[in-house]
Amino acid sequence: MDEQHIQARLIALLRQDNIRLWLEPFTTDSGDAELQKIQELALKYAPVTGFAVEDVMSSLETIRSDTSRKDEGNKEFKETSVATLELHLPREEGQKKKRKVHLKTKLDITTQELKNRISEEFKYKHFNLILSGKKLSLGMRLDEQNVKNNSKIMVLNVTSDEVKNEMLEEEEKTRSQNEGVQRTQKGFQILSERDGSEDPTTTPFLEIADQKGNPLQIPNDERKALILAMGFHEKGRSLMKKRDHSAALCHLLLADEQFNKCNSALLKTVDNYAVLQLDIVWCYQALEQLDCLNDARQRLSRAEECFQRCYGEHQTRLQSIKGHTGGEDVLFLRLYLLQSVLAYHEGNKNQASHKLKEVERLFGQLCLDPDKITQLMSLGFSEQDARLGLRACRGDLSEAALHITQRKKERKETKEREREKRRRRLLDINTLVELGFSKRDAARALHQARGDVNKAYGILLDGAEAQAQTQAQSSDRQVKLDQLVSFGFQLDVADSALRLMGDDLELATQMLLDHQGAVPPELLSPSPPSSSSEEPSTSSDSTVSVSSPLDEELVNEVLEDIPRHEEDYLDVTLDEEQELMMHIRSRLDKQTTSSG
């Protein structure tokens, strides 16, 4: 059994029993008395945890000494900013366990500087430094990479050939992952800037809708953040399906960052945020990141609260919106399973068992009869529709067939409404174009008026009047400027004189005459470029901005990660869930047998 796992279980039990090993009676002037108390505690916890007494005693002693050391180290860090790092050194020949040492250092040094110190003190030549499963970057400072006081860092020895290959592989992996994140972000940023004013058949855009498919009217900045959040989430889910949990977690955390820019009231009405929290914690457990237990607990709590608000008590709100609740059971299965895993790692066996029983109950309901899936597929339905339909109707074949048929009908009607909406939009744009406006201006005005052609016409008229007024002002100024030039004054001098005199021709002329055709230097100041020679701006179809090939490539790339089925996030095979469920059940049964 891994020592870190034993310590995690014991720490949870000590916290539960309110035992502080660094205080009396576990810390006294008598070493024999301390040892006796530790032995008594080991005898108490060994049957509860299922671990050997010797292992429990060793771990308790480690926890006691580590806690005392941390207390002293925390005081030193607070006073001097000198941190204590826990280094896990490679096993030496003949040793069963890795060595653990403590190194004091400032955190504003680079990883390379820390490596130099370790190399000098412990005589290692080729090695990497690993924090929470990630290699520290040589050129970055420790505090920039989340290294903190009491951080645990693994020193991993590598051969010279391994160093070269590993460096190349790591650089390629990092480059590829960073490039992937950047491409995803750029693609969804492009989509978030699109407001739907252009033809969606040639310029795709994303629309935020509620659970009934109705577009949500939200502030533009919030809409952009939400599109980025949902985009990163979909990309993360796509990577999760490939079991690339490391890359997935990177995208999911970025999604979480964008979601947090949104209005909290909005997040309380949609289940996307709750699903994201589940996905992040799922990646934590897949990557075995035990150091993220506290964050995982908070995320699962937020997910449960969000589901409660979105779906209502006993899922009554969900029932009224969708007419069924069976499909969402997969989310609760994953929630309860992760809660069981968390409780197990924290040493709360009773809660772990209770949650696991809920998981096993839901798993029994959600496991589908393959024959029923085959029968539905023989009716022309896809495997995904068959699986979702059966779960929504809790395994009832006849109801599932009716449900799928109804959902397909609703999707078809939605597409027809969209086609009709586009057809009307094109007709209205053509009507406005016939009235003398450009296609681009007509499309934008119609979008601004939310499809009301009369309001769009008013917007265009207001814009035309404002443009005409600007052109008239520009034309009047040009006439005055031409007159001054005809009097023999230079163009730039005449322009400055008019600007200084508020475009008053008489005052400008008098000033130039009084100063022999020049503007007094004390009156001159930096001025904006003259617009006298500029042509009045006009809108035409030729001015429509055309996306670059790279932009279209990025957009098409991210659109591939957006599932075509609106309930794709509910369509899981439960294979991974079953593996984890059986693993936790095995661990709990083993503990029960040991304690019995």
Number of C-alpha atoms within 10 A of each C-alpha: 8 6 13 11 14 20 20 18 21 24 19 17 18 16 11 12 9 9 13 15 20 17 11 12 15 21 19 12 10 10 10 10 14 17 15 13 16 22 18 12 17 23 16 13 20 20 17 17 22 19 18 15 19 13 16 26 21 17 21 22 19 12 18 19 15 15 15 14 15 15 12 12 19 17 13 14 17 11 9 10 15 19 23 25 21 18 21 19 20 17 14 10 6 6 9 8 12 14 12 15 11 14 14 14 16 18 22 14 15 19 22 17 15 19 19 13 14 18 14 11 9 9 10 17 15 16 19 22 22 17 16 18 13 13 17 21 16 15 11 15 19 21 15 13 16 13 19 15 22 20 15 19 22 22 22 16 17 15 12 12 10 13 15 12 12 15 13 12 12 13 12 12 13 13 12 13 17 14 12 15 18 11 18 22 20 17 23 26 18 17 25 22 15 17 16 18 19 18 13 13 8 7 15 17 20 17 17 15 12 10 13 8 11 10 11 12 10 14 10 12 12 16 19 23 21 24 22 27 28 22 28 28 29 24 23 29 24 17 18 19 11 10 14 16 23 18 21 25 23 17 27 26 19 19 26 19 15 20 24 15 14 19 13 10 8 14 18 17 16 18 17 19 24 24 21 24 23 23 24 27 25 21 22 20 18 16 15 13 14 16 12 13 18 11 13 23 16 12 19 23 16 16 23 17 13 22 24 17 17 19 20 14 11 10 16 14 16 18 14 12 12 11 13 17 20 18 21 20 19 23 18 18 22 21 24 23 25 26 23 27 24 22 22 21 20 22 22 17 20 13 16 24 19 14 21 24 17 15 26 18 12 17 19 9 15 22 15 17 12 9 9 18 22 14 14 22 17 11 10 10 19 15 14 15 25 25 28 25 27 27 26 24 21 20 21 13 19 12 15 23 21 13 21 22 15 12 14 14 12 12 14 12 12 13 12 12 12 12 12 12 13 15 12 13 20 15 13 21 25 17 16 23 16 11 11 10 20 20 22 20 22 26 25 19 24 24 18 16 16 12 17 14 20 13 15 24 20 13 18 20 13 12 14 13 11 12 15 13 12 13 15 13 11 17 14 12 20 16 13 19 24 15 15 23 16 11 11 10 20 14 14 11 17 26 23 19 28 21 15 18 14 10 17 14 18 12 15 23 19 12 18 18 13 11 10 10 18 16 19 13 7 6 9 11 9 5 9 6 6 11 12 15 8 8 9 14 8 8 12 12 10 10 10 12 8 10 11 9 9 10 16 15 14 20 22 13 15 20 21 12 18 17 12 9 11 11 13 13 16 17 16 15 13 15 9 11 19 14 10 17 21 13 12 18 18 12 12 20 12 14 18 15 10 15 14 9
